[in-house]
Amino acid sequence: MPPVAAEMLSGGLQKMAAVPGADSVGTVEYRLRVGEHEVGLNARIGMPLSLEWHGEIACTNCGRNTRKSFGQGHCYPCFKRLARCDMCIVKPELCHYFQGTCREPEWGEASCFTPHVVYLANSSGLKVGITRKTQLPTRWLDQGAIQGLPILEVATRQQAGFAEVLLKEAVSDRTNWRAMLKGDVAMLDLYAERDRLLAQFAPRLDALRDTHGGDAIRRLDARAQAFTYPVRTFPTKVVSHNLDKTPKIEGVLLGIKGQYLMLDTGVINLRKFTGYQVSVA
């Protein structure tokens, strides 16, 4: 594919859009989103790229300027007011909807009382996680997972959290982002890992079903998915860029994985800087 001419984009930085590719190995296709602009990034690999922050951050919810970003792109008032910024989003087992203290009950009903999946993924090794059913495979791509497998379908986010808490006793729920970016993660037999974990925790999962209903937590016999990322060269030593400390970042784009751009000068997690007003060329 011939090089694409550099294009200047300006506006609020958003997390990259990512979809599995249509080529023979399913290379993930990335699009950079800045304000109202969106441009493909895969064709820019091997070319210079610069990212400059202009010192302003606009809340992704209300649009007001904020000196500091909270909860990936929110001003402090929105961070304290919005249910999507509450601790129960990170730890859904702590959901307090039924206590009448949900920050946004209608948002909670639409977002948390919908089918969720408990999944296994391989990003820096085996991990367990949960997400809304409609968010797969996006959730895996955002984590830089090379494999993913849904293992349970659960009626609500809180119930998914209860199941995840059990499985976390045997499997991590975190990604080692440095290991993920180095690209030396071995493929796993996710089917065997699923069967092992579901057998190990069968009595306690049955207890959850007794509490919440037999159909609330269902085993899935889904197919595993595998992903390839557009990376020319993986870093041997991961050096992280930070727009707060270095407002202008430049380098040759060597690859993209998860929400990270890999430059020959270091890596940057674009999602961390959601709402930052930037220019990209």
C-alpha positions as CSV (number, residue, x, y, z in Angstrom):
1,M,0.0,0.0,0.0
2,P,1.5,3.4,-0.9
3,P,2.2,6.0,1.8
4,V,-0.6,8.3,2.8
5,A,0.1,12.0,2.9
6,A,0.2,13.5,6.4
7,E,-3.0,15.2,7.4
8,M,-3.3,17.8,10.2
9,L,-6.2,17.0,12.6
10,S,-7.2,19.2,15.5
11,G,-9.8,18.8,18.3
12,G,-10.6,16.7,21.3
13,L,-8.7,13.4,21.5
14,Q,-10.9,10.2,21.7
15,K,-10.1,6.6,22.1
16,M,-9.2,4.9,18.8
17,A,-11.9,3.0,16.9
18,A,-10.8,-0.6,16.3
19,V,-12.4,-3.4,14.3
20,P,-11.1,-6.9,13.3
21,G,-9.6,-6.6,9.8
22,A,-10.7,-8.4,6.7
23,D,-7.2,-9.5,5.5
24,S,-6.0,-13.1,5.7
25,V,-4.8,-12.8,9.3
26,G,-7.5,-10.5,10.6
27,T,-5.2,-7.5,11.3
28,V,-7.0,-5.1,13.5
29,E,-8.0,-1.8,11.6
30,Y,-7.5,1.4,13.7
31,R,-9.0,4.8,13.1
32,L,-7.7,7.9,15.0
33,R,-10.5,10.1,16.2
34,V,-9.8,13.8,16.9
35,G,-12.8,16.1,17.4
36,E,-15.1,15.6,14.4
37,H,-12.2,14.0,12.4
38,E,-11.5,10.4,11.8
39,V,-8.6,8.9,9.8
40,G,-7.2,5.4,9.2
41,L,-3.9,4.7,11.0
42,N,-2.8,1.4,9.6
43,A,-1.5,3.0,6.5
44,R,0.6,5.5,8.5
45,I,2.8,2.8,10.1
46,G,6.4,3.4,9.1
47,M,5.7,7.1,8.7
48,P,6.4,10.1,11.0
49,L,3.6,11.1,13.4
50,S,3.4,14.1,15.8
51,L,0.9,14.7,18.5
52,E,0.8,18.1,20.2
53,W,-1.4,19.1,23.2
54,H,-2.5,22.7,23.4
55,G,-2.9,22.9,27.2
56,E,-6.7,22.6,27.2
57,I,-8.9,19.7,28.3
58,A,-12.6,19.7,27.5
59,C,-14.9,17.4,29.5
60,T,-16.3,14.7,27.2
61,N,-19.7,15.0,28.9
62,C,-20.5,18.7,29.4
63,G,-17.7,20.3,27.3
64,R,-16.5,22.6,29.9
65,N,-12.7,23.3,30.2
66,T,-11.0,21.4,33.1
67,R,-7.5,21.7,34.4
68,K,-7.3,18.0,35.1
69,S,-9.1,15.0,33.5
70,F,-11.0,12.7,35.8
71,G,-12.2,9.2,34.8
72,Q,-10.7,9.4,31.3
73,G,-12.0,12.8,30.1
74,H,-14.4,14.2,32.7
75,C,-14.4,17.4,34.7
76,Y,-14.6,16.9,38.4
77,P,-18.4,17.8,38.7
78,C,-19.3,15.3,36.0
79,F,-16.9,12.7,37.5
80,K,-18.8,13.0,40.8
81,R,-22.3,13.1,39.3
82,L,-22.2,10.5,36.5
83,A,-23.0,6.8,37.3
84,R,-20.5,5.7,34.6
85,C,-17.7,7.2,36.8
86,D,-18.8,5.5,40.0
87,M,-16.7,2.8,41.7
88,C,-19.3,0.2,40.9
89,I,-18.3,0.4,37.2
90,V,-14.9,-0.8,38.1
91,K,-16.2,-3.2,40.8
92,P,-19.7,-4.1,39.7
93,E,-20.3,-6.4,42.7
94,L,-20.6,-3.1,44.6
95,C,-23.6,-2.0,42.7
96,H,-26.0,0.0,45.0
97,Y,-28.9,0.5,42.6
98,F,-31.3,-1.5,44.9
99,Q,-30.3,0.7,47.8
100,G,-31.7,3.7,46.0
101,T,-28.4,5.5,45.7
102,C,-27.5,5.1,42.0
103,R,-26.3,8.4,40.7
104,E,-28.4,8.0,37.5
105,P,-31.0,5.3,37.9
106,E,-32.2,5.5,34.3
107,W,-28.7,5.2,32.9
108,G,-28.0,2.3,35.2
109,E,-31.2,0.5,34.0
110,A,-30.1,0.9,30.4
111,S,-26.5,0.1,30.9
112,C,-26.2,-2.4,33.8
113,F,-29.4,-4.3,33.6
114,T,-28.6,-5.8,30.1
115,P,-26.9,-9.0,29.2
116,H,-23.2,-9.1,30.1
117,V,-20.5,-11.7,29.5
118,V,-17.7,-13.1,31.6
119,Y,-14.8,-13.8,29.4
120,L,-11.3,-15.1,29.2
121,A,-8.7,-13.2,27.3
122,N,-5.0,-13.4,26.5
123,S,-3.4,-10.0,26.4
124,S,-0.3,-10.4,28.6
125,G,-1.3,-13.9,29.7
126,L,-4.6,-15.3,30.9
127,K,-7.1,-12.9,32.4
128,V,-10.8,-12.8,33.3
129,G,-13.1,-9.9,32.6
130,I,-16.6,-8.7,32.1
131,T,-18.3,-6.5,29.5
132,R,-21.7,-5.8,28.0
133,K,-22.5,-8.5,25.4
134,T,-22.6,-5.8,22.7
135,Q,-19.1,-4.7,23.5
136,L,-17.3,-7.8,22.1
137,P,-14.9,-7.9,20.5
138,T,-14.2,-4.2,21.0
139,R,-13.3,-4.8,24.7
140,W,-10.6,-7.3,23.7
141,L,-9.2,-5.0,21.1
142,D,-9.0,-2.1,23.5
143,Q,-7.0,-4.4,25.9
144,G,-4.6,-5.6,23.1
145,A,-5.8,-9.2,23.6
146,I,-4.5,-11.7,21.0
147,Q,-7.3,-14.2,22.0
148,G,-10.7,-13.9,23.6
149,L,-13.5,-16.4,24.6
150,P,-16.8,-15.6,26.3
151,I,-17.5,-18.3,28.9
152,L,-20.6,-17.1,30.8
153,E,-23.7,-14.9,29.8
154,V,-25.1,-13.1,32.8
155,A,-28.3,-11.1,33.2
156,T,-26.9,-8.0,34.9
157,R,-23.6,-6.3,35.4
158,Q,-23.6,-6.9,39.1
159,Q,-24.2,-10.6,38.7
160,A,-21.3,-10.6,36.2
161,G,-19.2,-9.0,38.9
162,F,-20.1,-11.7,41.4
163,A,-19.0,-14.4,38.9
164,E,-15.8,-12.5,38.1
165,V,-14.9,-12.1,41.8
166,L,-15.0,-15.9,42.1
167,L,-12.8,-16.5,39.0
168,K,-10.3,-13.8,40.1
169,E,-9.3,-16.2,42.9
170,A,-7.6,-18.3,40.2
171,V,-7.0,-15.9,37.3
172,S,-5.9,-12.3,37.2
173,D,-8.3,-9.6,36.1
174,R,-5.5,-7.2,35.0
175,T,-3.3,-6.8,31.9
176,N,0.4,-6.2,32.3
177,W,0.5,-3.5,29.6
178,R,4.3,-3.5,29.3
179,A,4.3,-7.2,28.6
180,M,1.4,-6.8,26.2
181,L,3.3,-4.2,24.2
182,K,6.4,-6.3,23.9
183,G,4.5,-8.8,21.8
184,D,6.0,-12.0,23.2
185,V,2.8,-13.4,24.6
186,A,2.2,-17.1,23.9
187,M,-1.0,-18.5,22.5
188,L,-3.2,-20.3,25.1
189,D,-5.8,-23.1,24.9
190,L,-8.8,-20.9,26.1
191,Y,-11.2,-23.9,25.9
192,A,-9.1,-25.9,28.3
193,E,-8.8,-22.9,30.6
194,R,-12.6,-22.4,30.5
195,D,-13.3,-26.0,31.3
196,R,-10.8,-26.0,34.2
197,L,-12.2,-22.8,35.8
198,L,-15.9,-23.7,35.4
199,A,-15.3,-27.1,36.9
200,Q,-13.2,-25.6,39.8
201,F,-15.9,-23.0,40.7
202,A,-19.0,-25.1,39.7
203,P,-20.4,-25.3,43.3
204,R,-20.0,-21.6,43.9
205,L,-21.4,-20.7,40.5
206,D,-24.4,-22.9,41.3
207,A,-24.9,-21.0,44.6
208,L,-25.1,-17.8,42.6
209,R,-27.7,-19.3,40.3
210,D,-29.7,-20.4,43.4
211,T,-29.7,-16.8,44.6
212,H,-30.3,-15.0,41.3
213,G,-32.2,-17.6,39.2
214,G,-31.1,-20.5,37.1
215,D,-31.1,-18.5,33.9
216,A,-29.2,-15.5,35.4
217,I,-25.8,-17.1,34.8
218,R,-25.5,-19.4,31.8
219,R,-22.4,-21.3,30.5
220,L,-21.5,-20.4,26.9
221,D,-20.0,-22.7,24.3
222,A,-18.8,-19.9,22.1
223,R,-15.9,-19.9,19.6
224,A,-12.6,-18.3,20.6
225,Q,-11.4,-15.4,18.5
226,A,-7.8,-14.5,17.7
227,F,-6.5,-11.1,16.7
228,T,-3.4,-9.8,14.9
229,Y,-2.3,-6.2,15.4
230,P,-0.6,-3.8,12.9
231,V,2.9,-3.8,14.4
232,R,6.1,-3.5,12.3
233,T,8.4,-3.6,15.3
234,F,7.7,-4.3,19.0
235,P,9.6,-2.4,21.6
236,T,12.2,-4.3,23.6
237,K,12.1,-1.6,26.3
238,V,8.8,0.2,26.9
239,V,9.2,3.9,27.4
240,S,5.9,5.7,28.0
241,H,5.0,9.2,26.7
242,N,2.9,11.6,28.8
243,L,1.3,14.7,27.3
244,D,1.1,16.3,30.7
245,K,4.9,16.3,30.9
246,T,5.8,16.5,27.2
247,P,3.1,18.4,25.3
248,K,4.5,17.6,21.9
249,I,5.4,14.0,21.0
250,E,7.0,13.0,17.7
251,G,8.3,9.8,16.2
252,V,7.9,7.2,13.5
253,L,4.8,5.1,14.0
254,L,6.0,1.5,14.4
255,G,2.7,-0.2,15.4
256,I,-0.6,0.0,17.2
257,K,-1.9,-2.4,19.9
258,G,-4.8,-1.9,22.4
259,Q,-5.1,1.8,22.7
260,Y,-1.4,2.4,22.4
261,L,0.5,4.0,19.6
262,M,4.1,2.6,19.4
263,L,6.6,5.2,18.2
264,D,10.3,4.8,17.8
265,T,10.6,7.3,20.6
266,G,8.1,5.6,23.0
267,V,4.5,4.5,23.5
268,I,1.4,6.5,24.4
269,N,-1.9,5.3,25.7
270,L,-4.4,7.6,23.8
271,R,-7.3,6.6,26.0
272,K,-5.6,8.1,29.0
273,F,-5.7,11.5,27.3
274,T,-9.4,11.5,26.2
275,G,-10.6,15.1,26.0
276,Y,-7.2,16.7,25.5
277,Q,-7.3,19.3,22.8
278,V,-4.6,18.3,20.3
279,S,-3.2,18.6,16.8
280,V,-2.0,15.5,15.0
281,A,0.1,15.4,11.9
